[in-house]
Amino acid sequence: MRTKSFLVAFAVVGSQLVLAACDEPTATDSPDAWRVQGVPAPQTMSVLWGSTSAATVNPASLFTIEETSGLATYIGHNGLAEGNERISAIDFDPTTGILYGIKGGPCYGALLVTLDPLTGAATLVDTLMGGWFDGTPGPNCPGGSSGIAFAADGTLYASGWYGGTPQGKIMRVDKTTATVLEVHPTPLGYDDWRGRRAHINGLAFDANGVLWGSRGNSITRAQINTVDPLTGNITGTLYLNDPVMTDSLTISDLAFGPDGKLYASLPWEAMLAEIDTATGSVTRIGSFGADVWPMGGLTAMYRAPPQPLGRYWFNEAISGQAPPQVLDDTPNPVHLSITYVNELQWTELGGHRGLNSSSFGHGGIAGGPALGNKYEVLHFSPELTLEIVVAYVQPTIYTATIGGFQTDRRISRRAAVMLADTNGRPIAQFRTRNSNNLQVRWPMNLGDNVRRVYHIVYESSHPTANKRIRMYIDGVDQGVGELIAGNWPGLGEELRWNLNDLALQVINYPFLIWQLPMQGTVFYFGVYNEALNDTEAAYYANSLATDDDNL
């Protein structure tokens, strides 16, 4: 079960630390009264994702899909030479956030792959294979799969066609090896147009743990079914009412969104649709667009995208007026004051405006108290994430602080911050129940004034101790870091802060002569009370890389 956490986002550019300026819909002309007025809720990631099968346009590729319009955005090709040129099914593992897919189809084999949500690139797990199924691609329809779905506990199920046991089947699969552990033939008939065992083309679990299946073009009357994954039996049939395609409606895959809506891919029409599970009514939402034909796989994020606890951005047009505050546009806002000095000024880098710290050791600051406001919920939280969009310059001496939660006085009591050492190596520092100074460092030199998106995750519920603190750079997990102080968090270990003098700081007070504020530029700052997983970090990094304004 996920527990509360937070995310902080910064951006660093070159030798200076800058806090990014962002578009703001409404604000007064006077910088002294600079406020966010009526700013809409920040956009969230599209919950729908799709994949193409043997397409004439962008085959075997990954897409995000806008659930309100149906428009699909191309991410990338799978790049894997093995198997046929089709990704027929995709789904997220709810226990890890990893995106899996089937490279193949009912007559084209079944290779289990993982997919990079940032690029679409596939990594082969192995061929679906067990005592009653062989998903090796080959000629003359040897068998294959076009549907996968994860149960809430992370168990993977797949549909199958031939490959051993004749015709349709439901299989339980080991997601780490692709070994088929169980095979359950589906029943005969159920409107299959040749009276065969039912062919299940797409799979999706609803919030109640019920498995639903689509039938592709194998049936005489348009329908979707509920299926018992432990027996293969069809437990219910929902006949579809479609005013457009009364006789030849084809549904390739299904996906339940976090809000409970059932979405469907209509491959030959290149349309996204919604199905009413009570009446069977089919409503077309919109076209996938010119980059897709046809869409074979469909899935949804297993939870609603995280919403920020606090979020700070600036109007590109007016931020050059040196506003006195960094404004929070989320509920119960906590605005951060800016104390300007000669070394702390607004600047623009590559079209992104931010707050620039041009030297180490100055007295400027952008921050505010964490006591008596919404940030108190982070004290004793067992999870935390920092998201930083920043271009920083490595210190020539000492260690420099980029931002986060730390003391408001000139003594060193950091609660959750990002640091950089003299070699440009990023460091995550936390204060926890068992470690007053827990530091993890990653080996790369990043103090080169290049704008990057950083996510630092504290997730004490992770089963592996050295993965309880993670760093993503531009959406890519950097692997296990080097523990340089303190101990890896224990399972469920909470953060422990002294709220009496704690502040959320974007540009930090220097504590002692060897602990300095960062030199560089900060572009964006956000705080979330949910931990991001691999997919979410990749998505937000991709978004922030090009647009740090009002995502």
C-alpha positions, 0 to 999 in steps of 0.5 A: 500500500502506498503511503504519503510522500513528496516530490520537489522539482528543480532545474539547474543550468550551467554554472548558476542556479536558477529558479524557473519562470513559468507561464501564468494565466492571470496575475496583476501587472504590479510585481508587488502584488504578484499572485496566481489568480484562478490558475486551473489545476495543473495538467496531469499525465494522460492515463491511457497508453496504446501500441500498434500491431502490424500497422501501416503507420508506425508499426510496433510502437508505443503511444500515449492517448488523450482520454478526452479526445482520443488523440495519440502521441507517438513515443517511439518504436520498440527497436527489438529485432526478435519476433514479428513487427507488432506490439499487440498488448500492453499493461502496467504492473501495479506493484512496480509501475513497469510497462510490459507488452506482447510482441506478437499476436494470435498467429505471430508468437508471443514474446514478453517484453518490457517497454521504456515509457520514455522512448518505446524501446523494448527489452526482451524478457523471453518467449511465453512457454510452458507445458501447454503453450509455446509462443515461439513465432513461426509460419502457418499460425503456430500460436501466439497471444494478443492480450495481457493484464496484471491483477492488483497483486502483480500476477500476470495473465495472458490470452493465448491462441493455439501454441499447444492446447487447441484454440483459445485459452487464458494463461498465468505467466511468470513475469520475470521469466515468461514461463507459462505456469497455468493454461485454462482453455476457454469454452466452446462457442460464445458466438465465436463465428466458427464455433471454436473455443472463445478467442480472447483478444484483449484483457483488462481487470476492473477495480473489483478484480474482475477480468474482462475480455474483448473478442476482436473480429472473431464473433458474430455479434459484438460483445465483451465478456467477463472471464475467470482467470483461474478456469478460463470460463466465461462468466458473463456476456455484455452485448454491445449497442453501437449506433455506428457499426451494428454488424461489424464492430471490432474491439482490439483491447480494453482498459479501465481508467483509474476513474472506472471508465472502460475504454476500448480501441476500435482498430479498423476505425482508428478510434478511441471509444468508451463502453458503458458496462451497465448497458453496453452502449458504445460512445466514440471519443475521437480519432487516434490521429494520422500517426496511428493505424491500427491501434492493437494494445490499450492500457491505463495507468493503474492509479490516478496521476499524482497531484502536487501538494505544492507547486511553484512556477513563474510567468515567463512574461512578467518574471523579469520584473523580479517578483517578491515571491515564488507563488504556490498555485495549489490548494492551501498555498504556501508562497515563498519569499525571495530575498534578492542580492546582487548574486541572485537575479532573474535570467533566461536560458534557452527560452526558460526563465529562472532564478539565477544564483551566480556565486557561492556563499551569498545571502540571498534566499527563496524560501518559507516556513514549513511549520503550521501549513500543509507541509507538516504532513511530510513529517514522519512520512515513510516516502518522499520524492524530490523533483528538480529542474535545474542547471547547476555548476559544480562547486570548485570547493566545498559541497553546495545545496540546491534546495528542499526542506532544511533548517531556516537558521545557519546551522546544518539540519537538512531534512530532505535536500539535493546536494552536489560535491566538488566533482559535480556528483549529485547527492540526496540527503535525508533526515530519518527516524534512524539517521540524522544524516543519510546521504546517497551519492551517484557517480556522474559529473553533472555540474556542467550548466546543462538543464536537466530534470531530477527526481530523488525518491525516498520510498521506505516501502520498497522491498529492496533496501538500496532501492529505497533511495533512487535518483532519476535523471531525465526520467532514467533510473540511475541505479543503486547509489553509493551510501556515504553517510547513515544507513539505508532506510529500514522497511517503513522507516519514516522521515523525522524533521524538526518543524520548529525551524524547518523551511522549504527553500529553493535558493538556500541559506548558507549554513557554514563556510563549507555548506554553500548555496548552489551556483546555477539556475532553478527553473521549476519547483514542485512538492508531491505527497505521493512517490513517483514510480518509473513510468511517472518519473519518465513521463514528468521528465519528458514533459518538464524537459520541454515545458516547465510552465504550468504542466 
